[in-house]
Amino acid sequence: MGRTLGIYGGIVETRHKTRSRQLAPNLTFRQIRCAMNSSPASSWPERIPAPPELVEKAEELVRTYRGCFRFRHPDARVRYWDDLPLVVEHLRDYGDKKAWKAAQELQRCL
């Protein structure tokens, strides 16, 4: 028997555990998702590291405009190319005019 969250917020007993945990209790979420989509994990594109100058600039913006990244884990780091547009997006969405201009400068470097 498993447990799940009911419609109104209560815990409801179910007859089966979640399918992904039944199939492979020791796999990561990414491995389970790959298995369920019938695609091997090697088909995922490799993440490309960003140049150190851009990483340093993005990390500085994250430290400067902490309010735009309040959901962010303190140990999280900007390391890859696909992290940079996320920094730009959050500066534009949650920042003031100065943050928006800083995001514009970072976007030009991309």
Secondary structure by P-SEA (a helix, b strand, c coil): cbbbbcccbbbbbbccccccccccccccaaaaaaaaaccccccccccccccaaaaaaaaaaaaaacccccccccccccccaaaaaaaaaaaaacccaaaaaaaaaaaaac
